[in-house]
Amino acid sequence: MIKFSDLNLNPKVLKAIEDAGYETPTPIQAGAIPAALEGRDVLGIAQTGTGKTASFTLPMITRLARGRARARMPRSLVLCPTRELAAQVAENFDVYAKHVKLTKALLIGGVSFKEQDAAIDRGVDVLIATPGRLLDHFERGKLLLTGIEIMVVDEADRMLDMGFIPDIERIFSLTPFTRQTLFFSATMAPEIERITNTFLSGPERVEIARQATTSETIEQAVVIFKASRKDREASEKRKLLRALIDAEGDGVKNAIIFCNRKTDVDIVSKSLKKYGYDAAPIHGDLDQSQRTKTLDGFRDGSLKILVASDVAARGLDVPSVSHVFNFDVPGHAEDYVHRIGRTGRAGRDGKAITLCTPRDEKALAAVESLVQKEITRMESPVKPAPRRAAAAEATTEEGTTKPKAKPTRRSRSRTSEAPAAEAPAPQQPQVEAAAPPQAAEQQPASPAETQQDNATSSGKSRSRGRRDDNRRNDKVVGMGDHMPSFIALSFAERRAG
């Protein structure tokens, strides 16, 4: 079995590794560190939680131990997609370089430019940054990248997926052609591999696990959820989440709940706190100091549940996360791998439970296609409530009417006329009773009477705009015995008339 002492690392680096409690490298570390120490480009592909960060920090510290940085000209550059991941890489350098005199600077958003400018002016050996903030410093004339010896792109697929391709291409153009380049990621799509072929020269490809695989130590399950009513879906889904947390019982030491939208992160977090759960949100819209405080609380155990967007899915190393709950099925199947990779790290057991609504089934199928396995269907701990709408309909059929909304002023004026129109006029039955029906059949109406009736009905049709309660009680008659007189006349009679 290979040990760190077999990898030709700096003795001071080996001492820091021993102080951290590590003895043997992970497969990705054993494959990438020797090639990186030789100065070769490296393309590392491995699932999350396998120690990719140490795969480039350890050889970088060893190579940078000799030499000194000049003002505004860093010697190495590490690009990260998110502030949290950049801060975590900086912490790794602090751990492994504590016996080596190396300086570092962290360039991320949400922090004052003044402090970062002061660190750059003193000269840094290791510059850790997000692309946007790095270019901000460069455009302000505070930074030169012509002294870069080693360049690392961490979580390369996420960097490219988040739209950083133009920024990365520009940053590469600002660095020397002779630099050493290292790409590390959990997934490597074909289009990303095409870009790495442009940036890397004859790289050592270190692929430890099949692309987009999940750790075997993670128990995966999915709950198919269908709301009783569309307008209750959000609240019932949050109720299901609480029931799942309760069902796991004491097994939930701590947990990360992932949501697709930032607004849902806030809503779910507030809902959990309302019901007595120890939860806090983290997403890109929060202040950097608040994000840092929340992560520190989750790491030291003072916070039990972290509700997060995908900003926290990539690369965050909290070794003892027992559960991951996907409140939403991720829109990108690759994000599922990174989300559940927050649990089951360093050989520990973990559990990941996903909530899936009918509209998310297509995204779930994409996830199963990517990981090449069917995720176990789990029975919901919440029993479906009886449908009130169906009960209301049944009650209505038995004769009970549903309560109606209060009518408006205009509708009240219309409804006040409706009963008068529907109720029969008091004199109508007497008129019909006085005229025997056979008389009307035996004695056809004369043309004069028919013409008079026609004139009367025509007058009534013209007076439809009047507010007459009896206007709707007129019986509509068609042609037949009540034929207009001019139609009954022959052509000769009409010409004579």
C-alpha positions in Angstrom: 0.0 0.0 0.0 1.3 3.4 -1.0 2.0 6.0 1.8 2.4 9.7 1.6 6.1 9.2 2.4 6.5 7.3 -0.9 5.4 10.3 -3.0 8.5 12.5 -2.8 6.7 15.3 -1.0 8.6 18.0 1.0 9.5 16.7 4.5 7.7 19.8 6.0 4.6 18.9 4.0 4.8 15.3 5.2 4.9 16.6 8.8 1.8 18.7 8.2 0.0 15.6 6.7 1.0 13.6 9.8 -0.3 16.3 12.1 -3.6 16.2 10.2 -3.9 12.5 10.9 -3.5 11.1 7.4 -1.2 8.2 6.5 -2.3 6.9 3.1 -3.3 8.8 0.0 -6.6 8.3 -1.7 -6.6 6.8 -5.3 -6.9 10.2 -6.9 -4.1 11.6 -4.7 -1.8 8.6 -5.5 -2.4 9.1 -9.2 -2.2 12.9 -9.5 0.6 13.9 -7.0 3.5 12.1 -8.8 2.6 13.6 -12.2 2.1 17.1 -10.7 5.5 16.9 -8.9 7.1 16.1 -12.3 5.6 19.4 -13.6 3.2 17.7 -16.0 -0.4 18.8 -16.7 -3.0 16.8 -14.9 -6.7 16.0 -15.8 -8.2 14.5 -12.6 -11.6 13.0 -12.7 -13.1 11.5 -9.5 -16.3 11.6 -7.5 -16.7 14.0 -4.7 -15.3 13.2 -1.3 -12.2 11.5 -2.7 -9.6 14.2 -1.7 -9.2 16.1 -5.0 -8.2 19.3 -3.1 -5.1 17.7 -1.5 -4.2 16.3 -5.0 -3.1 19.7 -6.1 -2.4 21.5 -2.8 0.3 19.1 -1.7 2.4 19.1 -4.9 1.9 22.9 -5.2 3.3 23.5 -1.7 6.2 21.2 -2.4 7.1 23.0 -5.7 6.6 26.5 -4.3 8.6 25.9 -1.1 11.7 27.2 -3.0 11.5 30.8 -4.2 9.8 34.0 -3.3 6.9 35.9 -4.8 7.1 39.5 -6.0 4.6 42.3 -5.4 1.4 42.0 -7.5 2.8 38.9 -9.2 1.5 35.7 -7.7 3.4 32.5 -8.4 0.4 30.2 -8.5 -3.4 30.5 -9.2 -6.3 28.4 -8.1 -9.7 29.2 -9.7 -12.9 28.1 -7.9 -16.5 28.4 -9.0 -17.9 29.6 -5.6 -16.8 31.7 -2.6 -17.3 28.8 -0.2 -15.1 26.4 -2.3 -12.4 29.1 -2.6 -12.4 29.6 1.2 -12.2 25.9 1.8 -9.2 25.6 -0.6 -7.5 28.4 1.4 -8.1 26.5 4.6 -6.4 23.4 3.1 -3.4 25.5 2.3 -3.2 26.7 5.9 -3.3 23.1 7.1 -0.7 21.6 4.8 1.7 24.7 4.5 1.9 25.5 8.2 5.5 24.5 8.4 6.4 26.2 5.1 6.8 29.9 4.7 4.3 30.6 1.9 2.0 33.5 1.6 -1.5 33.3 0.1 -4.4 35.6 -0.8 -8.1 34.9 -1.2 -9.9 37.0 -3.8 -13.7 36.5 -3.5 -16.7 38.7 -3.7 -18.4 40.2 -0.7 -15.1 41.2 0.8 -13.4 44.7 0.8 -11.1 45.4 -2.2 -8.8 47.3 0.2 -7.8 44.3 2.2 -7.2 42.2 -0.8 -5.2 44.9 -2.5 -2.9 45.1 0.5 -2.3 41.3 0.4 -1.5 41.4 -3.3 0.9 44.3 -2.8 2.9 42.3 -0.3 3.4 39.5 -2.8 1.7 36.1 -2.6 2.8 32.6 -3.5 -0.6 31.2 -3.8 -3.6 33.2 -5.1 -7.0 31.6 -4.7 -9.9 33.3 -6.4 -13.2 33.3 -8.2 -13.0 34.4 -11.8 -15.1 37.5 -11.5 -13.2 39.0 -8.6 -9.8 38.1 -10.1 -10.6 40.0 -13.3 -11.9 42.9 -11.3 -8.4 43.3 -9.7 -6.7 42.8 -13.0 -8.7 45.5 -14.7 -8.0 47.9 -11.8 -4.3 47.4 -12.5 -3.7 45.8 -9.1 -2.6 42.4 -10.4 -0.3 40.8 -13.0 -0.5 37.2 -14.0 2.7 36.9 -16.0 4.5 35.2 -13.1 2.1 32.3 -12.8 4.0 29.0 -12.6 1.1 26.6 -11.6 -2.6 27.1 -12.5 -5.4 25.0 -11.1 -9.0 24.9 -12.2 -11.0 23.2 -9.4 -14.5 21.8 -10.1 -13.8 22.5 -13.8 -17.2 21.3 -15.1 -19.0 23.5 -12.7 -16.9 26.5 -13.7 -17.8 25.9 -17.3 -21.4 25.1 -16.6 -21.9 28.4 -14.7 -20.9 30.4 -17.7 -17.3 31.1 -16.8 -15.9 29.9 -20.2 -15.2 33.5 -21.6 -13.6 34.5 -18.2 -11.4 31.4 -18.0 -10.3 31.8 -21.6 -9.3 35.3 -20.9 -7.5 34.4 -17.7 -5.5 31.7 -19.5 -4.5 34.2 -22.1 -3.0 36.4 -19.4 -0.8 33.6 -17.9 2.5 32.4 -19.4 2.3 29.6 -22.0 4.9 27.6 -20.0 2.7 27.3 -16.9 1.7 23.9 -15.5 -2.1 23.4 -15.6 -4.2 21.1 -13.5 -7.9 20.4 -14.0 -9.9 18.6 -11.3 -13.6 17.7 -11.4 -16.2 15.1 -10.5 -17.7 15.0 -14.0 -16.2 15.6 -17.4 -18.7 16.2 -20.3 -17.5 15.9 -23.9 -17.6 19.6 -24.6 -15.6 20.3 -21.4 -13.0 17.7 -22.4 -12.7 19.6 -25.7 -11.9 22.8 -23.8 -9.4 21.0 -21.6 -7.6 19.8 -24.7 -7.1 23.4 -25.6 -5.7 24.5 -22.2 -3.7 21.4 -21.3 -0.6 20.0 -23.0 -0.3 16.2 -23.0 -2.0 15.9 -19.6 -1.8 12.9 -17.3 -5.4 11.7 -17.2 -6.2 10.3 -13.7 -9.7 8.8 -13.7 -10.4 6.9 -10.5 -14.1 6.1 -10.8 -16.5 5.8 -13.6 -17.7 9.3 -14.6 -20.7 10.6 -12.7 -20.8 7.6 -10.3 -22.0 7.9 -6.7 -20.3 6.5 -3.7 -21.3 3.0 -2.7 -21.5 4.1 0.9 -24.5 6.3 0.2 -27.9 4.8 0.6 -30.2 6.5 -2.0 -34.0 6.7 -2.0 -36.7 8.8 -3.7 -40.2 9.6 -2.5 -42.8 10.2 -5.2 -45.0 13.0 -3.9 -48.3 14.1 -5.3 -50.2 16.9 -3.7 -53.9 16.7 -2.8 -54.5 20.0 -4.5 -52.3 22.2 -6.7 -52.5 25.2 -4.3 -51.4 23.1 -1.4 -48.4 21.5 -3.0 -45.8 23.7 -1.4 -47.1 23.3 2.2 -47.7 19.6 1.8 -44.2 19.1 0.4 -42.7 20.9 3.4 -44.8 18.7 5.7 -43.4 15.6 3.9 -39.8 16.9 4.4 -40.4 17.3 8.1 -41.9 13.8 8.3 -38.9 12.3 6.5 -36.5 14.0 9.0 -38.6 12.7 11.9 -38.8 9.2 10.4 -34.9 9.0 10.4 -34.9 9.9 14.1 -31.6 9.9 15.8 -29.9 8.8 12.6 -29.9 12.5 11.5 -26.8 13.8 13.1 -26.7 16.7 10.7 -28.2 17.2 7.3 -28.1 19.4 4.2 -31.3 20.2 2.4 -30.9 21.3 -1.2 -33.4 23.4 -3.1 -33.3 24.5 -6.7 -34.4 28.1 -6.1 -33.0 30.7 -3.6 -36.5 31.7 -2.6 -37.3 28.1 -1.6 -34.2 28.0 0.5 -35.5 30.9 2.6 -39.0 29.5 2.8 -38.0 26.0 3.7 -35.5 27.3 6.3 -38.1 29.5 8.0 -40.7 26.7 7.9 -38.3 24.3 9.7 -37.4 26.9 12.3 -41.1 27.6 12.9 -41.6 23.9 13.7 -38.6 23.8 16.1 -35.9 22.4 13.8 -32.3 23.9 14.1 -31.9 25.1 10.5 -30.3 28.0 8.7 -30.2 29.0 5.0 -27.2 29.6 2.7 -27.3 30.9 -0.9 -25.7 33.4 -3.2 -27.8 36.4 -2.2 -26.8 36.3 1.4 -24.0 38.5 2.8 -20.6 36.9 2.7 -20.2 37.3 6.5 -23.5 35.6 7.1 -22.6 32.7 4.7 -19.3 32.2 6.5 -20.9 32.2 9.9 -23.5 29.7 8.9 -21.0 27.3 7.4 -18.7 27.6 10.4 -21.7 26.8 12.6 -22.5 23.7 10.5 -19.0 22.5 10.5 -18.5 22.8 14.3 -21.8 21.1 15.0 -23.7 24.1 16.5 -26.0 24.1 13.5 -27.8 20.8 12.7 -29.6 21.5 9.4 -28.2 23.5 6.5 -30.7 24.5 3.8 -28.8 25.4 0.7 -28.9 26.1 -3.0 -26.3 24.5 -5.3 -23.8 27.1 -4.3 -23.0 24.8 -1.4 -23.1 21.5 -3.4 -19.7 21.6 -5.0 -16.6 20.7 -3.0 -17.6 21.7 0.5 -15.9 19.3 2.9 -17.9 18.5 6.0 -16.8 14.9 6.7 -19.6 13.9 9.1 -22.8 14.8 7.2 -25.2 12.0 7.9 -28.1 12.9 5.5 -28.8 14.9 2.3 -32.4 15.7 1.4 -33.1 16.9 -2.1 -36.2 19.1 -1.6 -36.2 19.4 -5.4 -34.9 17.1 -8.1 -31.9 19.1 -9.6 -32.4 20.5 -13.0 -29.0 19.2 -14.1 -28.4 15.5 -13.5 -24.7 16.2 -12.7 -25.7 18.3 -9.7 -27.3 15.2 -8.1 -23.9 13.6 -7.9 -22.4 16.6 -6.2 -25.3 17.1 -3.8 -25.4 13.6 -2.4 -21.6 13.6 -2.4 -21.8 15.8 0.7 -22.6 12.7 2.7 -20.8 9.3 2.8 -17.4 11.0 2.7 -14.1 9.4 3.6 -15.6 5.9 3.8 -18.5 6.9 6.1 -22.1 5.7 5.6 -24.6 8.3 4.4 -28.1 8.6 3.2 -29.7 10.7 0.5 -33.5 11.1 0.1 -35.0 12.9 -2.9 -38.6 14.4 -3.1 -40.0 14.0 -6.6 -43.3 15.6 -7.8 -44.9 14.4 -11.1 -43.4 17.3 -13.1 -39.9 16.3 -11.8 -40.1 12.7 -13.1 -38.3 13.6 -16.3 -35.4 15.1 -14.4 -35.4 12.0 -12.1 -35.1 9.8 -15.2 -32.1 11.8 -16.3 -30.4 11.4 -13.0 -31.0 7.6 -13.0 -29.6 7.5 -16.6 -26.5 9.4 -15.5 -25.7 7.3 -12.5 -26.7 4.1 -14.4 -28.9 2.7 -11.6 -32.5 2.9 -10.5 -32.9 4.8 -7.2 -35.0 2.9 -4.6 -38.6 4.1 -4.3 -39.5 4.9 -0.7 -42.9 4.9 0.8 -44.1 8.3 2.1 -44.4 8.6 5.9 -47.3 11.0 5.4 -50.6 9.3 4.7 -52.8 11.1 2.1 -55.5 13.3 3.7 -59.1 12.9 2.5 -60.0 15.2 -0.3 -62.2 17.9 1.0 -63.2 18.9 -2.5 -64.7 15.5 -3.2 -66.5 15.5 0.1 -67.9 18.9 -0.7 -69.2 17.7 -4.0 -70.8 14.7 -2.4 -72.6 16.9 0.1 -73.8 19.1 -2.7 -75.3 16.1 -4.6 -77.2 15.2 -1.4 -78.9 18.6 -1.4 -76.7 20.9 0.5 -75.6 23.9 -1.5 -72.1 25.3 -1.4 -71.7 28.8 0.1 -71.5 31.4 -2.5 -69.2 34.4 -2.6 -70.7 37.7 -1.6 -72.1 39.4 -4.8 -70.8 42.6 -6.1 -73.0 45.7 -6.5 -73.4 45.0 -10.2 -74.2 41.3 -9.7 -76.7 42.2 -7.0 -78.7 44.3 -9.4 -78.8 41.5 -11.9 -79.7 38.8 -9.4 -82.5 40.9 -8.0 -84.2 40.7 -11.5 -83.6 37.0 -11.9 -86.3 35.7 -9.5 -88.9 38.0 -11.1 -88.0 36.7 -14.5 -88.0 33.1 -13.5 -91.3 33.3 -11.4 -94.5 33.0 -13.4 -96.6 36.1 -13.6 -99.7 35.8 -11.4 -102.3 36.5 -14.2 -100.7 34.1 -16.8 -102.4 30.9 -15.6 -105.8 32.6 -15.6 -105.5 33.7 -19.2 -104.5 30.3 -20.3 -107.3 28.7 -18.4 -109.9 31.0 -19.9 -109.0 30.1 -23.4 -109.6 26.4 -24.2 -106.7 25.0 -26.2 -109.1 23.4 -28.8 -110.5 26.8 -29.8 -107.1 28.0 -30.9 -106.6 24.8 -33.0 -110.1 24.9 -34.7 -110.3 28.6 -35.5 -107.2 29.9 -37.3 -106.4 33.5 -36.7 -107.6 36.0 -39.2 -104.9 38.0 -41.1 -105.9 41.2 -39.2 -105.5 39.5 -35.9 -102.2 37.9 -36.9 -100.9 41.3 -38.1 -101.9 42.9 -34.8 -100.2 40.1 -32.9 -97.1 40.5 -35.0 -97.1 44.3 -34.3 -97.5 43.6 -30.6 -94.6 41.1 -30.5 -92.5 43.5 -32.6 -93.1 46.3 -30.1 -92.1 44.0 -27.3 -88.9 43.1 -29.0 -88.1 46.8 -29.4 -88.6 47.4 -25.7 -86.1 44.9 -24.5 -84.0 47.7 -23.0 -86.8 48.6 -20.6 -86.6 47.3 -17.1 -89.9 45.5 -17.2 -90.2 42.4 -15.0 -92.7 40.8 -17.3 -90.7 41.1 -20.5 -89.1 37.7 -20.2 -92.5 35.9 -19.6 -93.6 36.4 -23.2 -93.9 33.1 -24.9 -91.8 32.8 -28.0 -93.9 31.5 -30.9 -92.6 30.4 -34.3 -94.2 30.2 -37.7 -97.2 27.9 -38.2 -100.7 29.1 -37.3 -99.3 32.5 -36.4 -98.0 33.1 -39.9 -97.7 36.9 -40.9 -100.6 38.0 -43.1 -98.4 39.2 -46.0 -97.0 35.7 -46.4 -100.6 34.2 -46.6 -101.5 36.4 -49.5 -101.1 35.2 -53.1 -98.8 37.0 -55.5 -101.7 38.5 -57.4 -103.3 39.8 -54.2 -100.1 41.4 -53.1 -99.7 43.1 -56.5 -103.4 44.3 -56.4 -102.9 45.6 -52.8 
